[in-house]
Amino acid sequence: MYPKELTDPMKQELIAIGFEDLDTPEKVEAAMKRPGVTMVVVNSVCGCAAGAARPGVRLALQQARVKPDHLVTVFAGVDKEAVAKAREYMLPYPPSSPSIAIFKDGDLMHFIQRHEIEGRTAEMIAEHLVETFEELCTV
């Protein structure tokens, strides 16, 4: 477990742009039952989360014409049970943090794993997400 003083600012980066922090398995289950498109960001303390994933998500939401209906996040290494529950919905993909999953009516439609985030810029992540939003989100 990481100290709250370290992770709270990282959580706030996503909360500040409209993400709901899911810190219990019950909150994850409730979020996954919502109709529409839900983006789940598995947040992390690693450098690729700070340099590409969180900034890429922010840029995508700023640039996108259409966006997911629901924005939620869980934090790996912090909210262990919530992350475990979220990862159940992300099967068959192995645990990956950071990662970005997009669900439509509870069904996993798109998944970006850590190895697809590492070495990419925030702009590249944003471009990929905007294209995915165009495909999966309705106007």
Secondary structure by P-SEA (a helix, b strand, c coil): cccccccaaaaaaaaaabbbbbccaaaaaaaaacccbbbbbbccccccccccaaaaaaaaaacccccccbbbbbbcccaaaaaaaaaaaaccccccccbbbbbccccccccccccccccccaaaaaaaaaaaaaacccc
